[in-house]
């Protein structure tokens, strides 16, 4: 109904309610004018909001979900994540920024006090808009990186699971255009900002998508992944041992074989099987155990980074099958630029 709207528009009335206090932005975001509805027009900046939030959420793991050296240090330990309300705030900032970049707007950097949240949690960056350039977009990413980093204070162990991967990506910036759907999808759906159930869902769907790759495309993806000897590591986690050796057989040389190989694609298959079939622990604990066991490689965010950003060689024509696969991954994660496209049609 509202496709083609390019400027700020007041919606006068739509039955059965009067909507004169609603506004439809050119990026298709809807805002409610609080003055017209009798509310407060006040906004809080990032600093005001963050000071009211908890930073971390911990998931306790029993010894069965730990590597042997970890269980010797302590019989149970916690895996820390960014607390969910803070995850939501961070994600909203990145979605807002990604949308602006996509439609050709940058800010060239901003401060935490220029990030504003209204009473409904909508984000606005109160900085002068500029015409998009890659350099200005990298300044924006650098500003967000510093603001997110400062929110966690100081300390060597201040970064919750996967979060440093996001900070590092934002501070260094991608080598490809920040307006690309792939970059925006990676940043706005970064696994450090998602719930455990969403991460598990992504693992399951991604595993299914990977099985549909041709043999040549699958081998090309494996070649660019940082593959490591994960099998000999994860089989030492008691709960993961049962998943790893659930199907096994003797090879011709008498060694025990499993369906898994020491590469990143096979590790995804293993993680999906572990989440689906090991019913002895809650899903949140299974997700945290896998994250802890692969923490040294930042496995899940690095896998998505490789698929979305480095799988397609910018110096060569992208094979249609690879582009179709990347498009499916973007759709699976969540394409936050769709509203922008609707507004521009």
N, C-alpha and C positions, 0 to 999 in steps of 0.2 A: 503493500500500500504506500509506503513512504520511499520507495526507491527513487533515486534521482535528486534527493534533497541535498543541496550543496552548501547552504548557509544555515545559520541558526534560525529555527522556525518555532513559533509558538503554536501549539495545537489547541485550537479554540474549543472544540467540543466533539466528543465521540460518544454516542449513546452507550450506556445510560448515565455516564458521569461527565461532569464538566471538567475539562482538562486544560483550562487556560493557564494553569501554573506548571504545565509540563513543557519542556523544551527538547527538541531533537537536534543534536549537534550534527555537523556535516560528516562526522565519522560514524553516524547512526547511534551514538550513545544518548540515552535518554536521561535528562536531569529534571528534578522537581524544584521549582522556585519556592524556597521556604517562606519567603516574605508573603507570597500570595496565598499560601496555605496556612498562614498563621504561625509558622515555626520560626526558628532562629536561623539567620543567614551566616552565622559564625562558622569559620573553618579552623581546623587544627593543623599545625605543620607536623612534619615527620618527628621532630624532637618531642613535641607535646604528646604524640601518640605512643612513641616507643617507650617512653618513661613509664607508661602504665602497663606495659606488657611483660610477661615472662619471656625469657630468651630461649630456654631449652626445655625439651621433653625427653625423659630418659626411659629406655626399655630394658628391663632387667633380664639377663640371660643366665640360666643355670649351667652347670659344668658340661652337660650333654651337648650344648650348642657352642662350646668354646674349643679352640685349639688347645692341645695339651699344655703348651707353655703358658697359655693364658689361665687355664684352670689351676695351674700350680701357684700362680701369683695370688689368685683369689678364687674361691669356689663359685662365686657368682659375680658378674660385673654388669655395668650398664652401657648401652650404646646410646649416644646422645644425638638428638635431632633438633633442628630449629622448632620452637613451639608453634603449634598450628596457627594461632592468630597472627603471629609474626610472619609465618610463611605466606599467609593470605595477603598481608600488607605489602610484602616484598614483591609478590607476584603481580599485584595490581599496579605497582609502580612500573614494573617492566612491561606489562601489557600496554599501559598508557604510552610509554616511550616507544615501544615497538610500533604501535599504531601511527604515532607521529612520524617516525622515520619512514614508514611505508608510504605515507601520503606526501613525503617530500619536505618534512619540517624537522629542523634540529634546534637545539638551544645553545650548543657550544659549551656545555657545562652549567652547573647550577649548584646551590647549596641545599643542605637538609631543610632549612627554613623556607625554601621555595617549593618544597613538595607539600602540597596541601590536601587534606582529606575533608570532605564535607560530612554532614551528619549521617549520610547513607553509605559512607565509606568510599565514595567515588574520588578518584585522584585528579589533581590538576597541578601542573608545574608552572609556577608563576615566574616565568622568565621570558625574555623577548624571543619570539620565534624567528628563525633564520632559514634561508633556503638550504635544503639538504646538501651536504657534502660528506664524503667518507671521513674526512678529518674531523669535522664537527661532531659527527656521530660517535667517533671514538672518544672525543672529549666528554660526551654525554655518558658513555659507558664507564669511562674513568671516574666521573663524578658519582655515579651510582655505586660503583665498586667501593670508593672511599666512604660513602655514607653508610652502606651496609656493613662494611668492616668496622667503622667507628661505633656502630650500634652494639657490637659485641664487646667493646672495651678492650682491655689489654690482656696479655697472657699467651703462653706458648700453646696451650690446649684449648683455646677459645673457640675453635671452629667445630661446629657439629658435623655429623656425617654428610659427606658430599658437598658441603657448603663452600669449602675452600676452592673446589673445582670451579664453582660459579664465580667467586671473587677473582680468581686467577684469569678466567676467560674474559671477564669484563675489564679488568685492569690492563690486560695485554691487547685485547681487541682481536676480532677475526681478520684473517687475510682476505676474506671475500666481503662483498657488499653487505653492509648492515641492514639494507632494505630487503634482502632476499628472504623469502618465506622460510627457508631452511634455518637461517640464523635466528630469525624471530621465534620460530617454533622451539628451537633448542633453548633459548634464553627464557622465554615466557613459560615454558613447561619444564624447567630444570628440575631434575629429580630431587634436589635438596629442598624444593618448595612444595613437594607433593606429599600426600598421606601414604602410609604403607599400603593401603588397599589399592590406591592408584598405581603405585610402583609395581605391585604384583600384577595388576591388570595389564600394564604396559609390557611387562615381561612375557605374559601369555600371548598377547596379540602379536608382539614382535617376533616371537618364536614361530608363530604360524606364518607370518609374512616371509620370514627367512626360508622356510621350507618350500616356498613357492618360487624362490629364485632359481634361475637356470644354474647348471653346474659351473659354467664359466663365470657367471656373475658372483656366485657364492665363493668360488676360489679367489676371485679378484678382491672381494671384501675381506676374506680371511688374510690375504696378503698385506692389507694395509692396517689390520688390527695389531695391537701390541699383544701378541700371543705369549703365554707363559705356561709353566708346568703347574697348572692349577689342580690337576687330579691328585698328585701326590700330597698336596697341601690339604685340600678339602676332605679327602678320605680320612684324615686324622681327626676330624670333628665327629664325635660319636654318632650324633643324629644324622649327619650327612653320609656316613659310611654305609648305612642301610640303603640309601637312595643310589649311591654310586655303584654298589655291588648287587642291586636288586636283580639285574640281568647280567649274567656272566657266563663265560665258557673258557675252556682250555684251548689255547692256540696250538699250532702244530709243534712249536718248540716247548710246549708244556707250561707256558706262562698263562696267568689268568687274564682274560680279556673282558672289556666292558664296551658298551656302545659309544662311549665318549672318547674324544680326542682332545689333546692339549691345545685348543684354539678357542678364540672368543665366541664363535658361533656355537660350538659344542657346549661351552660353559653356559650359554643362555639356555640351551635345551636342558642341561642339568638343573639349573636354578628353577626353571618352570616345573620340572618333575618334583623337585624338593618342595616347592610351595604347594603343589597339587596333592601329593600323595603321602607326605609325612604328617599324619594326623595327631601325633603325640604332643604337639605344641601349638599355641595360638599363632595365627598368621602373622601378627605383628612381631612375635619373637622370631619366627622363621625369616622374615624379611630382614630384621636386625642382625641375625646370625650370619646371613649371607653377606650383608654389607660389611660386617666386621671382618669376616674371613677374606674378603677381597678388597679391603680398605686400602692396602698398599698400592693397588692398581687403579683405584677409583673406577671400578669396572663398568658399572651401568652408565654413568654420565659419559665416560670415554667411548663406550660402544655407540651411544647415540650421537656423539660428536663425530665419530668416524663415519657413520652412516649419512648424517645430514650434511656434513661440511667437507670432509676429505674424500668421500667415496667418488664424488664427481670431480674429475680433473678440470679445473677452469681453463686450462690451455688446450683442451681437446674437446671435440664434439661429444656430448653425453649420449651414450646409447639409450634408445627409447625405453628399453627394459629397466635400466638403472634409474632413469628419471621417473618412470611410473612407480617403481619401488619407493623412491624417496618421497614422492607425492603421497603415497599411501601412509608412510610413517608420519608425515606432517599431519595428515588428516586424523590419524590415530591419536597423536599427541594432543591436537587441538590447534586449529588455524585461527588465530586471533585477528587476522587481517580481513576476514570475510566481510565484516560490517563495512570496512573501508571501501571494499570493492563495490558493495551494493550502493554506497553513497555516491560513488563516482560514475555509476552507470546512468 
